[in-house]
Amino acid sequence: MDLKKENKMQKLSLGFSPCPNDTFIFDALVNGKIDTEGIEFDLFIEDVETLNQRALRNELDVSKLSFATFMNTVNHYQLLHSGSALGSGVGPLVVCNANFATENQHENLEKYFREKSADLSVAIPGKNTTANFLFGIFFPASKNKTEMVFSDIEEAVISGKATAGVIIHENRFTYEQKGLKKICDLGELWEKETGEPIPLGGIAVKRNLPDDLKEKINRILRRSVEFAFAYPSSSDEYVKKYAQEMDEAVRKKHIALYVNPYSVDLGEKGRHAIETLFSKAKDAGLISSVENSVFINHVPHFSNE
């Protein structure tokens, strides 16, 4: 049954990725399984880097975006408390092919890569992704980077088009069977340095929308996430529709990794992790001080002076 209210619908543009974690949490909202309180959404289902570019142009009303991009669009967007991808053990990986690992049999491959990173080519899943932001924080000397769709990175490293690659999403479950070797886990490096869960992506809403509308959108999204947790098999067909090449077991691992209690609500711990990310970016000279409230619902903006 379609639970959308029968009164005049308000239309908003909504962007999210075809990745299983996004289609899992948005399924109930999109497919009429929950009450959307009179809001109808025009969908833009695109790769997260494409969504990042749209956010930088201030195009969509509501959108999934990388936290690295959110930091540069905070004057136009605020963060919803629901829908984010944070956690432990969920970070991007830096990988190389077996030949590179064999030819450079050092006790610490990560240390060797760090020493040589200025001379090595690296495939990244978009310059505006959190993955690239983290890679830049931990490997600042690396400048020879090539942007490509995240799903093409494994093959680029296998073929030798890139010495190494920063992989995200479901590729963390497939790289080993393709013969690739892990250099390091950027999430582990982040957690070791900060003690915080790693913020990867969130759902942002245009800052200039009315406060009550922003709160309504957050309420609807939370309802959709809670429905997904309560009825996990309900979204199977919708998830499969956008991940047809992906093995079912990999889809389920992907969802289990990236959809967690932080997706229902960031909570204080999740918001503090985002504060830490902003602080790191400011310390690296990548952003200036934040002058506006970052979150909806009048949560005070944090100080990163």
C-alpha positions as CSV (number, residue, x, y, z in Angstrom):
1,M,0.0,0.0,0.0
2,D,1.2,3.5,-0.9
3,L,1.2,5.4,2.3
4,K,2.0,8.8,0.7
5,K,-0.6,11.4,1.8
6,E,-3.3,12.3,-0.6
7,N,-2.9,16.0,-0.2
8,K,-1.0,18.1,-2.7
9,M,2.5,16.7,-3.0
10,Q,5.6,18.8,-2.5
11,K,8.4,17.8,-4.9
12,L,12.0,17.8,-4.0
13,S,15.0,16.5,-5.9
14,L,16.9,13.6,-4.2
15,G,20.2,12.1,-5.2
16,F,21.7,8.8,-3.9
17,S,24.1,6.2,-5.3
18,P,23.2,2.8,-6.8
19,C,25.4,1.2,-4.2
20,P,23.6,-1.4,-2.0
21,N,23.9,0.6,1.2
22,D,22.0,3.5,-0.4
23,T,19.4,1.6,-2.2
24,F,18.8,-0.5,1.0
25,I,18.1,2.6,3.1
26,F,16.1,4.5,0.5
27,D,14.0,1.6,-0.8
28,A,11.0,2.2,1.6
29,L,11.1,6.0,1.0
30,V,11.1,5.6,-2.8
31,N,8.7,2.7,-3.2
32,G,5.8,3.9,-1.0
33,K,6.4,1.6,2.0
34,I,6.4,4.5,4.5
35,D,4.6,7.8,4.9
36,T,6.5,10.5,3.1
37,E,4.3,13.2,4.7
38,G,3.3,14.8,1.5
39,I,6.7,14.9,-0.1
40,E,7.4,13.4,-3.5
41,F,11.0,13.0,-4.7
42,D,12.5,13.3,-8.1
43,L,15.3,10.8,-8.1
44,F,18.9,11.1,-9.3
45,I,20.6,7.8,-8.9
46,E,24.2,8.4,-9.8
47,D,27.8,7.5,-8.8
48,V,28.8,9.4,-5.6
49,E,31.4,11.5,-7.4
50,T,28.7,12.7,-9.9
51,L,26.5,13.6,-6.9
52,N,29.5,15.4,-5.3
53,Q,29.8,17.5,-8.4
54,R,26.1,18.3,-8.3
55,A,26.5,19.3,-4.7
56,L,29.3,21.6,-5.5
57,R,27.0,23.3,-8.0
58,N,24.2,23.4,-5.4
59,E,21.8,21.5,-7.7
60,L,19.8,18.9,-5.6
61,D,17.6,19.6,-2.7
62,V,18.6,16.5,-0.8
63,S,21.7,14.4,-1.7
64,K,24.1,11.7,-0.7
65,L,27.6,13.1,-0.8
66,S,31.1,12.4,0.5
67,F,32.0,14.1,3.7
68,A,35.0,15.6,1.9
69,T,32.6,17.3,-0.4
70,F,30.3,18.3,2.3
71,M,33.1,20.3,4.0
72,N,33.3,22.4,0.9
73,T,29.5,22.9,0.5
74,V,28.6,23.6,4.1
75,N,27.6,27.2,3.2
76,H,24.8,25.7,1.0
77,Y,24.0,22.4,2.7
78,Q,23.4,21.0,6.2
79,L,23.7,17.4,7.3
80,L,20.7,15.3,8.2
81,H,21.1,13.1,11.3
82,S,20.0,10.0,9.5
83,G,21.4,8.2,6.4
84,S,25.1,8.5,7.0
85,A,27.8,5.9,6.4
86,L,30.2,5.9,9.4
87,G,31.8,3.1,11.4
88,S,34.8,1.1,12.2
89,G,36.5,-1.2,9.7
90,V,34.7,0.5,6.8
91,G,37.5,2.6,5.4
92,P,38.9,2.8,1.9
93,L,41.8,0.5,1.1
94,V,45.0,1.2,-0.8
95,V,45.9,-1.8,-3.0
96,C,48.5,-2.8,-5.5
97,N,48.9,-5.7,-7.9
98,A,50.8,-8.8,-7.0
99,N,53.8,-7.9,-9.2
100,F,54.4,-4.7,-7.3
101,A,54.1,-6.4,-4.0
102,T,56.5,-9.2,-5.1
103,E,59.1,-6.8,-6.6
104,N,59.1,-4.8,-3.4
105,Q,59.2,-7.4,-0.7
106,H,59.8,-5.1,2.2
107,E,58.9,-5.9,5.8
108,N,56.5,-3.0,5.7
109,L,54.9,-2.4,2.3
110,E,52.9,0.6,3.6
111,K,56.2,2.3,4.7
112,Y,57.8,1.5,1.4
113,F,54.8,2.9,-0.5
114,R,54.9,6.0,1.6
115,E,58.5,6.6,0.8
116,K,58.0,6.2,-2.9
117,S,54.5,7.6,-3.2
118,A,55.6,10.8,-4.9
119,D,56.8,8.8,-7.9
120,L,53.9,6.3,-8.2
121,S,50.7,6.5,-10.1
122,V,47.5,6.1,-8.0
123,A,43.9,5.6,-9.2
124,I,41.4,7.4,-7.1
125,P,37.5,7.3,-7.1
126,G,37.2,11.1,-7.6
127,K,39.0,14.1,-6.2
128,N,36.0,15.1,-4.1
129,T,35.6,11.8,-2.3
130,T,36.4,11.1,1.3
131,A,38.6,8.3,0.1
132,N,40.8,10.8,-1.7
133,F,40.7,13.2,1.2
134,L,42.0,10.5,3.6
135,F,44.6,9.3,1.1
136,G,45.9,12.9,0.9
137,I,46.0,13.2,4.7
138,F,48.1,10.0,5.1
139,F,50.1,10.2,1.8
140,P,50.5,13.9,1.2
141,A,53.5,13.4,-1.2
142,S,51.4,11.5,-3.7
143,K,50.5,13.9,-6.6
144,N,50.3,11.5,-9.6
145,K,46.6,10.6,-9.2
146,T,44.1,9.7,-11.8
147,E,40.4,10.0,-11.2
148,M,38.1,7.1,-12.4
149,V,34.8,5.5,-11.6
150,F,35.4,3.4,-8.4
151,S,34.4,0.2,-10.2
152,D,37.2,0.6,-12.7
153,I,40.0,0.9,-10.2
154,E,40.7,-2.7,-9.6
155,E,41.2,-3.4,-13.3
156,A,43.4,-0.3,-13.7
157,V,45.7,-1.7,-11.0
158,I,45.6,-5.3,-12.3
159,S,46.6,-4.1,-15.8
160,G,49.4,-1.8,-14.5
161,K,47.7,1.4,-15.7
162,A,48.1,2.5,-12.1
163,T,50.7,1.3,-9.6
164,A,48.1,1.5,-6.8
165,G,44.5,2.2,-6.3
166,V,42.2,3.6,-3.6
167,I,39.2,1.2,-3.5
168,I,35.8,1.8,-1.9
169,H,32.4,0.2,-1.6
170,E,32.1,-3.5,-2.5
171,N,35.6,-3.7,-3.9
172,R,37.0,-4.3,-0.4
173,F,35.3,-7.7,-0.7
174,T,36.6,-8.6,-4.2
175,Y,40.2,-7.3,-4.5
176,E,41.9,-10.4,-2.9
177,Q,40.2,-12.9,-5.3
178,K,41.4,-10.7,-8.2
179,G,45.0,-11.0,-7.0
180,L,45.4,-7.6,-5.5
181,K,47.4,-6.9,-2.4
182,K,46.5,-4.5,0.4
183,I,49.0,-1.8,1.1
184,C,47.0,-0.3,3.9
185,D,43.5,0.4,5.3
186,L,42.9,4.2,5.4
187,G,40.1,3.6,7.9
188,E,42.5,1.8,10.3
189,L,45.0,4.6,10.0
190,W,42.2,7.1,10.8
191,E,40.9,5.2,13.7
192,K,44.4,4.7,15.1
193,E,45.1,8.4,14.9
194,T,41.8,9.8,16.1
195,G,40.0,7.0,18.0
196,E,36.9,8.0,16.1
197,P,34.7,6.1,13.7
198,I,35.4,7.1,10.1
199,P,32.9,9.4,8.4
200,L,32.5,8.4,4.7
201,G,29.3,9.9,3.4
202,G,26.1,11.5,4.6
203,I,22.8,12.9,3.4
204,A,22.7,16.7,3.0
205,V,19.8,19.0,2.5
206,K,19.8,22.6,1.1
207,R,20.4,25.1,3.9
208,N,17.9,27.5,2.6
209,L,14.9,25.2,2.9
210,P,12.5,25.9,5.8
211,D,13.6,24.4,9.1
212,D,10.4,22.4,9.5
213,L,10.8,20.9,6.0
214,K,14.4,19.9,6.8
215,E,13.2,18.2,10.0
216,K,10.4,16.5,8.1
217,I,12.9,15.1,5.5
218,N,15.1,13.8,8.3
219,R,12.1,12.2,9.9
220,I,11.1,10.5,6.7
221,L,14.6,9.2,6.0
222,R,14.9,7.9,9.5
223,R,11.6,6.1,9.0
224,S,13.0,4.6,5.8
225,V,16.2,3.4,7.5
226,E,14.2,1.9,10.4
227,F,11.9,0.1,8.0
228,A,15.0,-1.3,6.2
229,F,16.3,-2.7,9.4
230,A,12.9,-4.1,10.5
231,Y,12.3,-5.8,7.1
232,P,15.7,-6.4,5.6
233,S,14.5,-8.7,2.8
234,S,11.9,-6.1,1.6
235,S,14.5,-4.2,-0.3
236,D,16.2,-7.2,-2.0
237,E,14.7,-6.6,-5.5
238,Y,15.4,-2.8,-5.4
239,V,19.0,-3.4,-4.3
240,K,19.5,-6.1,-6.9
241,K,18.1,-3.8,-9.6
242,Y,21.0,-1.4,-9.3
243,A,23.7,-3.9,-8.5
244,Q,23.0,-6.6,-11.0
245,E,26.7,-7.5,-11.5
246,M,27.2,-8.0,-7.8
247,D,27.0,-11.4,-6.1
248,E,24.3,-11.6,-3.5
249,A,26.7,-12.5,-0.7
250,V,28.7,-9.4,-1.6
251,R,25.6,-7.2,-1.6
252,K,24.7,-8.4,1.9
253,K,28.2,-7.9,3.2
254,H,28.2,-4.4,1.7
255,I,25.0,-3.5,3.5
256,A,26.0,-5.0,6.8
257,L,29.3,-3.0,6.7
258,Y,28.0,0.4,5.7
259,V,24.5,0.5,7.3
260,N,24.6,0.5,11.0
261,P,23.2,2.5,14.0
262,Y,25.0,5.7,12.7
263,S,22.7,5.4,9.7
264,V,19.6,5.6,11.9
265,D,21.0,8.6,13.8
266,L,24.5,10.0,14.1
267,G,24.3,10.6,17.8
268,E,26.9,12.5,19.7
269,K,29.7,10.1,18.8
270,G,28.9,10.3,15.1
271,R,28.7,14.1,15.2
272,H,32.0,14.3,17.1
273,A,33.7,12.1,14.4
274,I,32.5,14.6,11.8
275,E,33.8,17.4,13.9
276,T,37.2,15.7,14.0
277,L,37.2,15.3,10.2
278,F,36.5,19.1,9.8
279,S,39.4,19.8,12.2
280,K,41.8,17.6,10.3
281,A,40.8,19.4,7.1
282,K,41.3,22.8,8.6
283,D,44.7,21.8,10.1
284,A,45.7,20.6,6.6
285,G,44.6,24.0,5.1
286,L,41.9,22.4,3.0
287,I,39.0,24.4,4.5
288,S,38.6,27.5,6.6
289,S,36.7,27.9,9.9
290,V,33.0,26.8,9.8
291,E,30.8,29.8,10.5
292,N,27.4,28.1,10.0
293,S,25.5,25.3,11.8
294,V,26.6,22.0,10.2
295,F,23.6,19.9,11.3
296,I,19.9,20.5,11.0
297,N,17.6,20.9,14.1
298,H,19.7,23.8,15.5
299,V,22.5,21.6,16.8
300,P,25.2,24.2,17.6
301,H,28.0,24.3,15.1
302,F,31.2,23.0,16.4
303,S,34.4,25.2,16.8
304,N,37.4,24.3,14.8
305,E,39.4,27.3,15.6
